[in-house]
Amino acid sequence: MKCPNCKVELKSGTTVLTFSMEANRILVVKDVPAMICEQCGEESLDLEVSKNVEMQVEKALSDGISMGFIDYYAAA
């Protein structure tokens, strides 16, 4: 897969996603698998990873967490 910005081949890696929600709730998901451009830093997640992150964030919010860190692999 190539970077949509600079057309360089993307490399497998991990990233950190930060979610700032209503009522000053902040969640950070660590070690999320991503394809990353080594030239410009553009990050891309595949659909399954995106769905998994969304479920992890929704669960944390439904559990009443207002600020916290989620380890992608530990919560998967």
C-alpha positions in Angstrom: 0.0 0.0 0.0 1.3 3.4 -0.9 1.0 6.7 1.0 -1.9 8.8 -0.4 0.2 12.0 0.1 3.7 11.2 -1.1 3.3 7.8 -2.8 6.0 6.1 -0.7 5.4 2.5 0.4 3.8 2.3 3.9 5.5 0.2 6.6 3.9 -1.8 9.4 4.1 -0.2 12.8 2.0 1.0 15.7 0.5 4.4 16.7 -1.3 6.1 19.5 -4.8 7.4 19.1 -6.3 10.1 21.3 -10.0 10.6 21.7 -11.3 13.8 23.3 -15.0 13.3 24.1 -17.8 15.4 25.5 -17.7 16.3 29.2 -13.9 16.5 29.1 -13.5 12.8 28.7 -10.1 11.7 27.2 -9.1 8.2 26.2 -5.8 7.2 24.7 -5.4 3.9 22.9 -1.8 2.7 22.8 0.1 0.3 20.4 -2.6 0.4 17.7 -1.4 -1.5 14.6 -1.0 0.9 11.6 0.6 1.3 8.3 2.9 4.3 8.5 4.7 6.4 5.9 8.3 6.8 6.8 8.6 10.0 4.7 5.6 12.1 5.9 4.3 10.2 8.9 0.8 9.6 7.4 -0.9 6.7 9.3 -3.5 4.3 8.0 -5.6 1.7 9.9 -7.3 -1.2 8.4 -11.0 -1.6 8.8 -10.9 -4.4 11.4 -8.4 -2.4 13.6 -10.7 0.7 13.4 -13.7 -1.3 14.4 -11.8 -2.9 17.3 -10.6 0.5 18.5 -14.1 1.9 18.3 -15.5 -1.0 20.4 -12.7 -0.5 23.0 -13.5 3.2 23.3 -17.3 2.6 23.5 -16.8 0.0 26.3 -14.5 2.3 28.3 -17.1 5.1 28.0 -20.0 2.8 29.0 -17.9 1.7 32.0 -17.8 5.3 33.1 -14.1 6.0 32.4 -13.5 9.7 32.1 -9.8 9.7 31.5 -7.5 6.7 30.8 -5.2 4.6 28.7 -6.2 1.5 26.8 -3.6 -1.0 25.5 -4.9 -2.2 22.2 -3.7 -5.8 22.6 -4.6 -6.1 26.2 -8.2 -4.9 25.5 -8.6 -6.9 22.3 
